[in-house]
Amino acid sequence: MTKIRKICILGGGTAGWMTAAALSNKYKALDLEIELVESDQIGTIGVGEATLPHIRFFNQALGIDEREFMKATHATFKLGIEFCDWGKLGDHYVHPFGDYGIPLHGLDFHHLWLRLKARELVPRLDDYSFPVVAAEKGKFQLPGPDANQIGSNFGYAYQFDSSLYAKFLRAYCERRGVVRTEGKVTGAEREAQTGDIRHIILEDGRQIAADMFVDCSGFRGVLIEQTLETGYDDWSHWLPCNRAVAVPSEARGKLLPYTRATARTAGWQWRIPLQHRTGNGHVYWSEYISDDEATAQLMSTLEGPALADPKQLYFKTGRRRKFWNQNVVSIGLSGGFLEPLESTSIHLIQEGVTALIELFPDAEIDPLDRDEYNDRMGLNFDRVRDFLLLHYVATQRDDSDMWRYFQNMALPQSLQDKIEAWLTRGYILKYEFGVFLPPSWIAVMLGQNLHPKGYDPRADRYAEDNLQSELRSIQLQSMRAVEATPDQERFLNQYGANSEAARLVASSARTQ
Ligand SMILES: Cc1cc2nc3c(=O)[nH]c(=O)nc-3n(C[C@H](O)[C@H](O)[C@H](O)COP(=O)(O)OP(=O)(O)OC[C@H]3O[C@@H](n4cnc5c(N)ncnc54)[C@H](O)[C@@H]3O)c2cc1C
């Protein structure tokens, strides 16, 4: 049995450099050689600015200083996503990164709220969520040490410039001995007996051999698909949006600590505030809107002047049949893509890298490890798919062909079960793998007007007026915590996470 001595990563986008950073950090003491091949001529996809809270733990595991990272990537804090016009035109809600209220009488808070809500004795559930109210007011602070306090039981993520993140990680990797090779891969040579890839071939004839390859070549899937022909499960019938147009614009107004996703007639539009500019995009289903119309809609709703020409992107939602095939692991867009609503793609990269490290072969690749990797990543993708699909089907909208398409859709059984349990008894089915926890599901279901008929019957044990005053006191704690919280911009300055260059660009734009 030969030890895995060399890994070759193909691709230097977010996926490639995240993989290289994690492997170089984890295996620094071991004798593992890491070479990353990328092509400046091909470039990266250049989008992917909004993240989920788990990325903080990824950065922390690498020993990255939060302030340095935020300065280098012109990052802002993200408390959640605001959804506009999803349930009905005119609706809006925030999907927060954090719990609603605090657990009371051994019950999840929302059951007590549902009981009182049935008698119209309480305000919206959002008023018991620090991240919702802080986001609505443009405020931010780090969670305190006591996670049982209402102003501390939340998570946060970042909104950053993805090309700067890749650059930041590249410097990190090169300090740890990762070798970067510039060049375009045009082919690969496979072992006759095993079918594994022996070496990849560059345009100029150079060959790079390795024991394992990580395919981070984006939608092309150069090794996992072009070479190994692994196959792709097309999920367009569930998630039919297949194009996007993206454009950065000058920053305007208050620096908001959340991403906005506004539903449109044939897709939806994102707005992501960074320190120095705003990222915008329109994701759409080409069946029902032309590229020109989608671009015109996007450009007409920008809050400030565009900073570049709009960029067109094409994709097919779905996932690779095997994420790990032979001696190739696909991480990032080469493994699959489920459209950017809810900012899950970078998170799935993190899941892929984490699982690879956990199942990393010390000698020959064990097929059982490979199967476990594929099962685990498959579950992660399935569950993200269900959560994304929920946004399109939990709606009363029927004002366009796209919304009417979703009304008649046969849902995956797993999502059907989840909706059923919520509607009958206010219960969120939990599972081990899958990024979104119950508060996320509650946010979308309630935010899009799926109101449960029942709740946990144990909530009826308590006297109504006592319960009402307990909930009122929690709401007041939340309000006070938000009042004591600074605006995000002030916090960034106090904290020392503001990039001077970004500040200069943004401050002149924001005052216009
Ligand atoms: C419209 C849209 C919006 C998105 N928004 C978000 C978001 O808000 N949040 C989020 O988490 N994710 C988002 N994503 C996904 C996110 O952009 C990606 O997950 C992330 O950028 C990782 O991409 P990647 O590294 O896999 O691929 P890429 O960035 O495409 O990188 C591929 C790399 O492979 C190299 N390469 C390719 N072929 C070859 C070759 N033959 N030889 C040598 N090198 C090669 C390229 O040069 C490049 O370095 C979005 C995606 C889309 C399409």
PDBQT file of the ligand as one rigid body, heavy atoms in Angstrom, charges set to zero:
ROOT
HETATM    1  C1  LIG A 601     -25.068  33.556 -10.547  1.00  0.00    +0.000 C 
HETATM    2  C2  LIG A 601     -24.297  32.945  -9.425  1.00  0.00    +0.000 A 
HETATM    3  C3  LIG A 601     -24.294  33.556  -8.171  1.00  0.00    +0.000 A 
HETATM    4  C4  LIG A 601     -23.622  32.961  -7.103  1.00  0.00    +0.000 A 
HETATM    5  N1  LIG A 601     -23.687  33.534  -5.853  1.00  0.00    +0.000 NA
HETATM    6  C5  LIG A 601     -23.194  32.858  -4.794  1.00  0.00    +0.000 A 
HETATM    7  C6  LIG A 601     -23.305  33.369  -3.478  1.00  0.00    +0.000 A 
HETATM    8  O1  LIG A 601     -23.801  34.462  -3.239  1.00  0.00    +0.000 OA
HETATM    9  N2  LIG A 601     -22.818  32.621  -2.465  1.00  0.00    +0.000 N 
HETATM   10  C7  LIG A 601     -22.229  31.409  -2.668  1.00  0.00    +0.000 A 
HETATM   11  O2  LIG A 601     -21.860  30.734  -1.710  1.00  0.00    +0.000 OA
HETATM   12  N3  LIG A 601     -22.033  30.964  -3.909  1.00  0.00    +0.000 NA
HETATM   13  C8  LIG A 601     -22.503  31.631  -4.966  1.00  0.00    +0.000 A 
HETATM   14  N4  LIG A 601     -22.318  31.149  -6.219  1.00  0.00    +0.000 N 
HETATM   15  C9  LIG A 601     -21.463  29.996  -6.416  1.00  0.00    +0.000 C 
HETATM   16  C10 LIG A 601     -20.010  30.447  -6.308  1.00  0.00    +0.000 C 
HETATM   17  O3  LIG A 601     -19.734  31.406  -7.300  1.00  0.00    +0.000 OA
HETATM   18  C11 LIG A 601     -19.067  29.257  -6.449  1.00  0.00    +0.000 C 
HETATM   19  O4  LIG A 601     -19.457  28.221  -5.597  1.00  0.00    +0.000 OA
HETATM   20  C12 LIG A 601     -17.654  29.628  -6.081  1.00  0.00    +0.000 C 
HETATM   21  O5  LIG A 601     -17.255  30.777  -6.746  1.00  0.00    +0.000 OA
HETATM   22  C13 LIG A 601     -16.708  28.493  -6.396  1.00  0.00    +0.000 C 
HETATM   23  O6  LIG A 601     -16.499  28.375  -7.754  1.00  0.00    +0.000 OA
HETATM   24  P1  LIG A 601     -15.419  27.333  -8.235  1.00  0.00    +0.000 P 
HETATM   25  O7  LIG A 601     -14.134  27.629  -7.569  1.00  0.00    +0.000 OA
HETATM   26  O8  LIG A 601     -15.984  25.977  -8.108  1.00  0.00    +0.000 OA
HETATM   27  O9  LIG A 601     -15.318  27.635  -9.812  1.00  0.00    +0.000 OA
HETATM   28  P2  LIG A 601     -14.631  28.851 -10.611  1.00  0.00    +0.000 P 
HETATM   29  O10 LIG A 601     -14.664  30.123  -9.869  1.00  0.00    +0.000 OA
HETATM   30  O11 LIG A 601     -15.262  28.822 -11.953  1.00  0.00    +0.000 OA
HETATM   31  O12 LIG A 601     -13.116  28.428 -10.731  1.00  0.00    +0.000 OA
HETATM   32  C14 LIG A 601     -12.690  27.451 -11.654  1.00  0.00    +0.000 C 
HETATM   33  C15 LIG A 601     -11.184  27.443 -11.711  1.00  0.00    +0.000 C 
HETATM   34  O13 LIG A 601     -10.762  26.385 -12.543  1.00  0.00    +0.000 OA
HETATM   35  C16 LIG A 601      -9.836  26.872 -13.497  1.00  0.00    +0.000 C 
HETATM   36  N5  LIG A 601      -9.950  26.059 -14.707  1.00  0.00    +0.000 N 
HETATM   37  C17 LIG A 601     -11.064  25.649 -15.354  1.00  0.00    +0.000 A 
HETATM   38  N6  LIG A 601     -10.739  24.884 -16.421  1.00  0.00    +0.000 NA
HETATM   39  C18 LIG A 601      -9.385  24.810 -16.434  1.00  0.00    +0.000 A 
HETATM   40  C19 LIG A 601      -8.459  24.189 -17.292  1.00  0.00    +0.000 A 
HETATM   41  N7  LIG A 601      -8.841  23.475 -18.352  1.00  0.00    +0.000 N 
HETATM   42  N8  LIG A 601      -7.154  24.335 -17.003  1.00  0.00    +0.000 NA
HETATM   43  C20 LIG A 601      -6.728  25.045 -15.944  1.00  0.00    +0.000 A 
HETATM   44  N9  LIG A 601      -7.563  25.664 -15.106  1.00  0.00    +0.000 NA
HETATM   45  C21 LIG A 601      -8.877  25.554 -15.353  1.00  0.00    +0.000 A 
HETATM   46  C22 LIG A 601     -10.245  28.321 -13.722  1.00  0.00    +0.000 C 
HETATM   47  O14 LIG A 601      -9.213  29.081 -14.262  1.00  0.00    +0.000 OA
HETATM   48  C23 LIG A 601     -10.577  28.711 -12.289  1.00  0.00    +0.000 C 
HETATM   49  O15 LIG A 601      -9.390  29.037 -11.606  1.00  0.00    +0.000 OA
HETATM   50  C24 LIG A 601     -22.930  31.755  -7.309  1.00  0.00    +0.000 A 
HETATM   51  C25 LIG A 601     -22.875  31.181  -8.581  1.00  0.00    +0.000 A 
HETATM   52  C26 LIG A 601     -23.573  31.751  -9.622  1.00  0.00    +0.000 A 
HETATM   53  C27 LIG A 601     -23.538  31.100 -10.967  1.00  0.00    +0.000 C 
ENDROOT
TORSDOF 0
